[in-house]
Amino acid sequence: MIAVNFSSLRNSLKKYCDKVYQDSEPIIITRRNDENVVLITESEYNNLMENAYIRKSTANYKRLLESIEQLKNGKVKKVDDLDE
């Protein structure tokens, strides 16, 4: 992950946006007197928001982990087999 100051980002915004997209790597934007911010792609942002939503519900998150474990252990059924 690279860090750039706000002035550098402003002068080369397209370059840094392209880098974030092409490298799938966030960029930290440093600011002298304020908190730093992070530049990421929209798809990465959406992924983070989806994960945060799923993890908000303890029951949903537990069910997701159980499903992942079942998949790892081969305890899955095809949709066609569910009717039987």
C-alpha positions, 0 to 999 in steps of 0.5 A: 500500500502506498501513501501520497499527500493530498497535493500529489493526489490532486496533481495526479488524480487520474494516475492514482485512480488508475493505479488503485484499479489496476493494482487492486491496492488501496492508496492512503491519502495523508493530510497534514492536520486531519485524519488520513483517508483511503482511496479504493475501488467501488467494488472493494468498497461494496465488498467491505460494506457487504461483509460489515452487513453480514457480520452485524447479525451474529446469527447470520454470521454464525450460519455463514461460518457453518455453511463454509465448514459444511462446504469444506467437509463436502457436506453439500447437496445439489439443488436438484437433489433437494427435491428428493 
